[in-house]
Amino acid sequence: MGWWKCNEHGGIDFKNKPSGNDGESLINAIPGRDTTEDYYNGDSPADAMYLPIAIIKSWFINRQPKPSKDQLVKLFTEKVTDNVFKHIDKDKLNKLVDITWREIDAIYNETWGRPPYPEEKYFVCSFSFGGADGWTDRRNSSPSERNKDRLDWWKLRAIEEDYIKNFNEDK
């Protein structure tokens, strides 16, 4: 998919194509062609969130409650920690947030020639943590389906365990 221009909610802006787009169906934003003044999100920032999501999941194995999407977004955009994070060393949380934004800042700098705007940081987090509460974009889904989605999102996968090990060993 690449990059896309964001609407006011951080989703793909289907109404207003990127400024340099004169095609009829292409929604991708193209660095160097489209203005850097619009808000963008993309696969690269979402991929950079994979490791932090895995680490967060590992810190909540066999723990309840798990943080909500909003709590995770506030952690990563404002460094707000509430009681759901009290079992995690605050320095570790801050380190994870800082490492994540260094990576994503570098992605935006390389691609758009600027760091992400605060709104884009929010959009990246909102997009990446969307499943923490269960997928809300499933139309007409029952609460039990959303709860199943939430449980699936919080499962730790084998590949994530290697990333977590490396992070915990400062590699």
C-alpha positions in Angstrom: 0.0 0.0 0.0 2.8 2.5 0.8 1.7 5.9 2.1 -1.7 7.5 2.2 -3.1 10.9 2.9 -5.1 10.9 6.1 -8.6 12.2 6.7 -9.4 14.0 9.9 -9.7 10.6 11.7 -6.4 9.3 10.4 -7.9 6.9 7.9 -7.4 7.0 4.2 -8.7 10.2 2.7 -10.8 8.9 -0.2 -12.5 12.2 -0.7 -9.4 14.4 -1.2 -6.6 12.6 -3.0 -3.0 13.6 -2.3 -2.3 17.0 -3.8 -0.1 15.8 -6.6 -2.5 13.0 -7.6 -4.3 13.5 -10.9 -5.1 9.9 -11.5 -8.6 8.5 -11.2 -8.1 5.7 -8.7 -4.7 5.9 -7.1 -4.9 6.8 -3.4 -1.2 6.5 -2.7 0.7 9.5 -1.6 4.0 9.8 -3.4 6.9 11.5 -1.6 8.5 14.2 -3.7 5.3 14.6 -5.7 2.8 15.3 -2.9 3.0 18.3 -0.5 4.7 17.7 2.9 2.0 19.9 4.5 -0.7 17.2 4.4 -1.0 14.4 7.0 0.3 11.0 6.0 0.4 7.5 7.4 1.8 4.4 5.8 3.0 0.8 6.0 6.5 1.8 7.2 5.4 3.5 10.4 2.9 0.7 11.0 5.7 -1.9 10.6 7.9 0.1 13.0 5.1 -0.3 15.6 5.4 -4.1 15.4 8.2 -4.5 17.9 6.7 -2.1 20.5 3.3 -3.9 20.2 5.0 -7.2 20.8 6.8 -5.9 23.8 3.7 -4.4 25.3 1.9 -7.7 24.7 4.6 -9.6 26.5 4.3 -7.3 29.5 0.6 -8.2 29.8 0.8 -12.0 29.5 -1.6 -13.5 32.1 -2.4 -10.0 33.4 -5.8 -8.2 33.5 -6.8 -5.7 32.7 -5.0 -5.1 29.5 -4.7 -1.5 28.3 -7.2 -0.1 26.0 -6.4 1.4 22.6 -6.8 4.9 24.1 -4.4 4.1 27.0 -1.8 2.8 24.5 -2.2 5.8 22.3 -1.7 8.2 25.3 1.3 6.2 26.4 3.0 6.6 23.0 1.9 10.1 22.2 2.0 11.8 25.6 3.9 9.3 27.8 0.8 9.1 30.1 0.9 6.0 32.3 -2.1 5.1 34.4 -2.6 2.2 36.8 -2.8 -0.4 34.0 0.9 0.1 33.4 2.0 0.1 37.1 3.7 -3.3 37.0 6.1 -2.1 34.3 9.2 0.0 35.2 8.5 3.5 34.0 12.1 3.8 32.6 11.4 0.7 30.4 8.2 2.2 29.2 9.8 5.5 28.3 12.7 3.7 26.6 10.3 1.8 24.5 8.4 4.9 23.5 11.6 6.8 22.7 13.1 4.0 20.6 9.8 3.7 18.7 9.7 7.5 17.9 13.3 7.6 16.9 12.6 4.9 14.3 9.4 6.5 13.1 10.9 10.0 13.0 13.7 8.6 10.8 11.1 7.0 8.5 9.2 10.3 8.1 12.5 12.3 7.7 13.7 10.0 5.0 10.4 9.8 3.2 8.9 13.3 3.6 11.9 15.4 4.7 10.4 16.2 8.0 9.5 14.5 11.3 5.9 13.3 11.8 3.4 16.0 12.9 1.8 15.4 16.3 -1.4 14.5 14.5 0.4 11.9 12.4 1.9 10.4 15.6 -1.7 10.0 16.9 -2.8 8.5 13.6 0.1 6.0 13.6 -0.8 4.9 17.1 -4.5 4.7 16.5 -4.0 2.6 13.4 -1.4 0.3 15.0 -3.3 -0.2 18.3 -6.7 -0.6 16.7 -7.1 -4.2 17.6 -6.4 -3.7 21.3 -10.1 -3.1 21.9 -11.3 -5.5 19.2 -11.7 -4.4 15.6 -14.3 -1.6 15.6 -14.5 -1.5 11.8 -16.3 -4.9 11.7 -19.8 -3.7 10.8 -22.6 -5.2 12.8 -20.3 -7.4 14.8 -21.6 -8.6 18.2 -19.8 -7.8 21.4 -18.6 -11.4 21.6 -17.0 -11.1 18.1 -15.2 -7.9 19.2 -14.1 -9.6 22.4 -12.7 -12.5 20.3 -10.9 -10.0 18.1 -9.4 -8.4 21.2 -8.2 -11.7 22.5 -6.6 -12.6 19.2 -4.8 -9.2 19.0 -3.3 -9.7 22.5 -1.9 -13.2 21.7 1.8 -13.3 21.5 3.2 -14.9 18.4 6.4 -16.9 18.1 8.2 -14.3 15.9 7.4 -11.6 18.5 9.2 -13.6 21.2 12.6 -13.2 19.4 12.1 -9.4 19.1 11.2 -9.2 22.8 14.3 -11.2 23.8 16.5 -8.9 21.8 14.9 -5.8 23.3 15.2 -7.1 26.9 18.9 -7.9 26.2 19.5 -4.4 24.8 20.3 -5.7 21.3 
